[in-house]
Amino acid sequence: QAERVKDYFQRFVTRFPSVFDLADADESVVLRHWEGLGYYRRARQLHATAKLIVSEHQGKFPQEADALRQLPGIGRYTAGAIASISFDLPEPILEANSRRVLARLVQYDRPLLGNKSDEPLWDVAAALVPRNGGAGEFNQALMDLGSIVCTPVSPCCEKCPLANQCEAYQLGVVDRIPNVAVRRSTKKVHEKAFVVVHKNKFLV
């Protein structure tokens, strides 16, 4: 996926080489150069973030996770990823892949509904992240482990470097963890609309 948008991203950073260039640009220009890079909401949030960094942080990107979470579009996971990968700060992350690894590692079998139900796994991630350097590499490795080895279906447990420490593997319950809540079935609704036009007037 990254390969498909690489050229579009390069065009974007060439047009806006610094946070000052992005902050000074008109939103319409930002959106035009964002074409091919996904949801336009992200471009608007990025633009708003650039303005805040210039106006409130003198053009310097905040490093602490708490400060990062005050910026538009940056939540707990993204703040942890930026702080650990860009600034090597000991901040945990939790996303689909790392959450699955950690849930199996500690045999966390409660339903995962997001938000508060994830809190125990955030605590596990925080306890494991290195404190003296290498936090970014650790977090990226955890995500890669979940993506390549500790997959949702048919995980390669015999190749996993954490197999000896993995409680779910030792107990033979890997296929039952994580316990992802079943989404409610959706109901199709069919609706009709009528438009009446009379003397250049419209009634819907």
N, C-alpha and C positions, 0 to 999 in steps of 0.2 A: 504493500500500500504506500509506503514511503517513497518508493521509486516512482510511482505514478504521479505524485504531486511535487517531486523534487524540482522540476523546472519552474513550476508555478511559484514555489516558495522562493527560489533563487531570484525570480523576477521581483517578488515582493520586497525582499531584503535589499535588493539593488536600488529599488525606488526609495526605500526608507532605511538607509544605512545606520541611523541612530535613533534613539528614543526621542530626541528633539525633532528630527524630521517627521516622525510619525505623529507626534503631538501637535505639530504646527499644521499638518495637512487637513484639508477639508474632508469630512466624512465620506462624501461622494467619491473622492479620489481614492480613499482607503478601500472602499467597497469595490471599486472598479479593479483595483490591483489584487483584490482578494479572490477574484474569479478563479475557480478551479481548486480552491483550498477548503471547501466545505461550507458549513453553516455560516451565514453572514452575521449571525448573532455573536459569534466568536470574534469576528473582525471588529464589531462595534465595542465589545468588551476590551479587546486589545487596544483599541484607539483610546477608550476612556482610561484604561490603566496607564497608557503612555502619558496622558495629560496629568494624571495624579502624580506620577513619578517625577515629572518635571516641576510641577507646582508645589508639591509637598516634600519631595525627597531630593531636590536639586539635581535631578537627572540620574541619580544613583539608585539602582535596583535594591530594594530591601532584602536583607538576608534572613532575618528571623522568620520562622513559620507564622507566628502570630501576626506580624506586620504584613506578611504576604497575603494572609487570608482577608485582610481589609481591602484588597484590590479587587476590582470587578472581575467576576468569572473565575476566581481562584478559591477553590475549596480546600478541604483538609488534605486530600490526596495530592493535589497539584502543589500545594504549599510544601508538603513534605518532600515531594520529588525535586522541586527547585532547590530547596534548602540543602538537601543531601547530595544531589548530583552536581549542582552548580557551585555550591559553597562548602561541601564536605562537612556539613553540620549533622550531628547525630539525631536526625528526625526520621521517624518511621513512616512507611507508606502502607496503604492497604487498598488493593484493587482486586479484580476478579481472580487473577492468577495467584498473587501472593496470598490472598485470603484463603484460597483452596489449599495451598501448601501448609499454611499455619493451622488451619482447621484440622487437617489430617495429622499434622505433627503432634498436636496436643489432644487429639480425639475430641474436638469440640463438636458435639452432635446436636446442639440446640438449633432450632430453625433460624436461618439467616434471613432477616427481613430488611437489613440495612439500618442505618442510624444507630439507635441504642443497642440493638441486638449484636452489632459488630464490635461494641466497645471492648469486650474481653479479648478479642483478637488484636485490636489496636494496642492493648496492654502487652500482649505477647510480642508483637512487632517492636514495640518500644524497648522491651527488655532485651531483645536480641540484637538490635542495631548497634554496630561498633561505636565506641565512644572516643577512640583515639585515632580516627582516620579510617577511611575506606567505607564510610556510610553509603555513599552513592553507588559504589561497586556492589556492595552487599544488597542494596535494594533492587538494583537492576538484575543481579544474579537470581534473586528470589522470584522476580517476575518471569525471567527466562526459564527457571526451573519449573514453574507452573505451566508455562506455555509449551514447553518441549517434553518434559518428563512426567510431571504430576498433572496430567491432563484430566479433564472431567470424566472421560470414558477410556477404559483400557490404559491406565497409567503404567509406565515402565518402572515399576517399583524396584525391580532387581538392578536397575541402573542408577537408582537415586542415591546420591551421597548421604542423604538423611535417613536411609532405610533403617539403620540400627537404632535411631532415636525416634522414629515415627511410631507413635502409639497406635494409630489406626492400622498401620501395616502389621505391626506385631500382633494385634488382636484380630486381624483378618476382616476389618470392617471398612476398608478403603472405599469400596463401592457405595457405602452409605453416607459418606462424609465428603463434602459439606452437605448439611441438611438444608437444602434450598426450598423455601416455601413455594408451594404450587400456586401459580397465578390463577386467579378466577377466570373462568371461561368468558369470553366476550359474546355479547348478543348483537346480532346484526339487526339494524333498524333501517327500514326503507321509508323514505319520505318523498313527498311530491311538492313541488312549488309551481304556482301559476303566476304569470305576468300578464297584466292587462295594459295595453297601450291605447291611449285615446288622446288625440290632438297633442302629441309630444309630451303627454303626461303618463307616468308609469305607476301602476299599482301592483305590489308584490303580495 
